[in-house]
Amino acid sequence: MVSEMLGFTMVATIKGRRFLIAKSYVEEILQHRVVRRGKDYAIGETYSAVYERMLRSRVVRDFDGTGYWVCQDDPVGGFREHFKPMTAAEFHEETSHLPFDEAGFPVVTPPDEETLRIARSLRKPG
């Protein structure tokens, strides 16, 4: 369900600002904090506009050096997604369909109705 809803996702840091870029929307990550940091992991909380609440995730370094895993139990238990660094050319290719403002930031857009419908159908924790 999550991959159907979001499709290809990326987190991009552009000139010190962070964005979640998904299939049907762009969200600026304004609320994020690291709760705990270990040698090979960090636990963080980030506000999600789609779920309209803080989501906690564990970010684990990939031991083969290709990127990192984001693991969450909210909204779907056992969710894992692999992220890897991108080159500037790869980033441009994946985001060429998006509008960017004059300062070079992606234009923030709300999620579409289908994304919101799927998000609302997923269970909320206890």
N, C-alpha and C positions, 0 to 999 in steps of 0.2 A: 504494500500500500504506500509506504513512504517513497519508494523509488518511482512508483507510478505518479505520485503527486508532485514530487520535486524534480524528477528527471535528473539530468546532470547538475550537480551542485558544486560550488566552489566558495571558498572564503578567500577574499582578496584584501590585502592591505595596500592602499593607494595613498601615498603622501600622508601616512600616519592615521588614516581613517580605515575602518574595517567594514566590509560588505559581504553579505551572503547573497550569492547570485544563483538563482534557481531557474528552472525551465520557464516559469510564467511570472516571475516577479524578482525584484531586487530590493533587499532590505539592508539598511545601514545598521550595523551592530553598535548600539549606543550603550547598552548595559551589559557589561561583562566583568566578571571578577574571578580570580583564581582562588579557590577554597583551600587547596592543598597541593603541594608540589613534591614529587619524589625524584629519584634518580632517572627513571625512564618513563615517568608519567606525570600528568597534572590533572587535577579535578577542578572543573570550572563551572560557573553558572552564567548563562546567557539568556537574555530576554528574547522570546520568539514572538514576532508579530502574528504569525499564523496561529499559534496556540494560545496567544495572549497571556503568557505566564513565563516565569523563569524555568528553564530546563537545565538540569545538571548532567554533565557528561564527563567521561574519563577519556583523556587523550593519551594514547600509549604509543611510544616510539616504536617504529617497525624495525626489528632487529636486523633485517637485511639492508637497511639504509635507504629504502625507496620512498619513505614517507612516514605516515603515522595513521593510527586507527582512532576513530571517534566512536566510543561505546556509550549507549544510552539505554535506560530502561523506561524512559518516558519520552514519547507517548507509547512506544511499542517495546515490550520487554525483549531484551537480547539483541537490540538493534546495533549493528556495527557497519561502519562505512570507512573505506580506505581513502585517504587523501595523499596526494603526492605534490611536490613542488612542480611548478610549470615554468617554462621559459616565457620570455616576453612574447615571442612569436605564437606559442601555443595559447597564451592568454588572449592575444588579439584575435586569433582564429575562433576561439570559443565565445568571445563576447562581441564579435563584429556586428551582430544583429541588434545590439543594445544601443539606446541613445546615451550619450555622455554629455555632460554640461561643459561650459566654457573652461572650467578649471580642471577638466580631465577626470571627473568623478562620474560613475554610472548614475543615471537618473533613478531615484527610488520610485518603485511602482508597487501598488498593492497586489496581493495575490488574487488570482481570478476566482470566480465562484466555485469552480470544480475543485480547486486546491482547498478552499475553505470547507467545502462539503466533506471531502475526504478527511481533513484534519479533525472536523467535529465528530466524525464517525469513529475515530480511534479512541480507545479507552483512556480515561484519565486515572492517575494513580489514586488508590485507596481511600 
